[in-house]
Amino acid sequence: MHRRSFIVLGLSGLLVSCVEVTGTAEPGEAPLPLDVRAEIGLKIAPVPLKLENADRAVVGLGSYYVNAASACVDCHSCPTYSPGASPFTGGTGRLDAAHYLAGGVPMGQNLKAPSLAPDTNGLPGGLTREKFIEVMRTGKDPDDPNRILKVMPWALYRAMADEDLVAMYEYLRAIPPAQPGACTGPGQ
C-alpha cells in the first residue's frame, strides 16, 4: 500500500512538471519551444511576417497549413514560383514573394482566384475571421452567397478544426499586402 502511494505521488509530480513545461512563459522568461509544425511554418514563410501583437505559435501553425499542408499558393499566387524556381522544372521551389497570395490566377473562362493577402484594412482577402471560416466551411462565394466555389477545395477544408482555420487566418493577417503578377494558370 505504501509503495502504491509513492507511485501515485510520483506520477502526480510528473504530471505537474509536464503542465509547467507546456504552459506559457511568464514575462521576462525565455519563450517555450513551439509546436514543430509552427516552427516549420515560421521557417518556410516566404515573406516577412508582421508578428507584433500576434501569437507567434498560431501564425507559425497557420503558415504550416497554408504553405506546407495545402496548395493555397498554387491558385492564389500569380505566379506561384520565382523566375526559374519551379520545382517541376528542377528549380528550388522558392515561392514568388512579390506576388504572394495576391490572387489573379486564371481559373478558366472569366474566373480568377481572389487575393488572400491583407487589404487596406488588414483583412485577408477583405474577409473578417468569421466570414473566412464561413467560406472555408460552406464554400459560399463571399460576394455572391448563392454561388458555391467549385474550384476551391473547401469541401476538404470544412473538416478542419476551428483552431486550424483561425491559425490560417491569423497567418494571412501577418503577411504583407501584394498585387498579382502575370501567369497563365495555377502552379506556374
N, C-alpha and C positions, 0 to 999 in steps of 0.2 A: 504494500500500500504506500509506504514512504517513497519507494523508487518511482512509482507511477506519478505521484505528486511532483517529484523533481522533473520528470519528463514533461509534464503539462506546463510547469512553470518555465522550463527551458524553451519549449515551443512558443509559449506566450511572449517571452522575451525576444525570440527571433521574429515573431510577427510584429511586435512593436518596432524592432530595429528596421524591418522592411518598410513599414509605414513611414518611418522617419526618413529613410533613404529615398523613397519615391515621392516624398512631399515636395512642396515648392521651397525654394531658398528664401531665407529671410533677407531683408535689406542689408547690404554690406557683406553677405556671404557669397561664395563662389556659386555660379549657377549650376544646377544639377544637369547631368547628361540628358540630352534629348533622345526621344524615341529614334531608333535607327532610320526609320522612314523619313522623319523630319530632318535628320542630319543629311541624308541623301538629297532630299528636296531642296534644302538650302544650298547644297553644293552644286546641284545641276541647274539652278535657276539661271537662265541665260541673260538676265537683265539685272541691274542694281535694284534692290528691294528697299522700299520705304518701311522701316521697321519701328520707327518711333511710335509709341502708343499702340503697338501691335504685340500680340503674343507670338514670340519667335517660333515656338513649337507648333502652333496652329498654322502659321504661314508656311513653315517648312513642310508640314504634312500636306497642306494644300498644293504646294509645288510638286511634291511627290506624286499626288494624284493627277495633276494637270500635265506634268512633264514626263512621268515615267510609267504610270499605270493606265493612261488613256491617250487618245490621239487628238487632243484638243488642237495642238499646233498644226496638224495636217490640214484641217479645214478652216481654222481661224487665223492663220498667219500666211500672208501673201507677199513674198514667197516664204516657204517653211524654212529653208536652209540658206545659209550664207553662200555667196557665189563659190561654186566648186566644192562645197562641203556635203552634198547629198550622200548619205551612206549607200544609196542604191547605185551610185557610180563610183564607189571606192573612196568617198570623202569621209571626213571625220564625224559628220553628223551635227556639226555646230549649227545651232539654230540662228536664224536671221533676227538679231536683237533689234534692229532699226524698225522692223515692221511687226514685231512680236505680238501676236494675238489681236491685231488691229482689224481683222476681217478682210473682206474684199475678195475672197477666193471664189471664182466662178464654180457654181454647182449645177450647171445645166442651163437651160434656156431661161433667161431673165431672173436668175436666182444667184445671189451672192451670200456667202457666210457673213454674219454680223460680227462686229467688233466685240471682243470680251475685255478690251483694255478700258481703264477708267475714263469716264467722260469728264467734262469740266467741273462737275460736282463730286468727282471721285468715286462714282458708281460704276462698277464693271458692266460694260455694255449698256449703261444707263439704267440698270436694274437695281432695285433695293434688294437686300438679302432675302426678304420674304418672296419677292417676285422671282428672283433667281431660283430659289428652291422649288417654287411652284412650277416653273418651266422645266426644271430637271425632273420633276415627279410626274407631270402631266403631258409634257410635250406641246402644250398650247403656245402658239406664237404670241409673244408679249404685245405685239402691235395689232394682232387680229385673233382674239381668243376663240373664234370659230374655226380657225385653221390649225391643224396639227402639223408639227415639224416632222416631216417624213425622212429627211436626210440625217438629222441629228440622232445619235443613238440614245435618246432619253429613255427609251424602254429598258435599257440596261442600267442607266444611272439612277432610275427611280427606286431601285432596291438598295441604294447606298444609305448608310446611317446618316441621320441628320447632322451629326458632328462632322462627318466626312464632307458633306456638301457645304457646311459652314466653313470648313477649312479651305475648300476650293475657292469659295467666295472671298475669304479673307486674303488668300494669296493673290487673287485677281485685284483686290483693292491695293495691294502692296506693290504692284508693277507700275512702271511709268506709262503715261498715255502714249499712243502711237497712231500713225496713219498707215493705211495699206499701201503696199508697193504694187508691183506688176507680176502677175503669174497667170498661167492658163488653166490650172487645176489644183486639186489637193495634193499635198506632199511634195511639192516642187521645190 
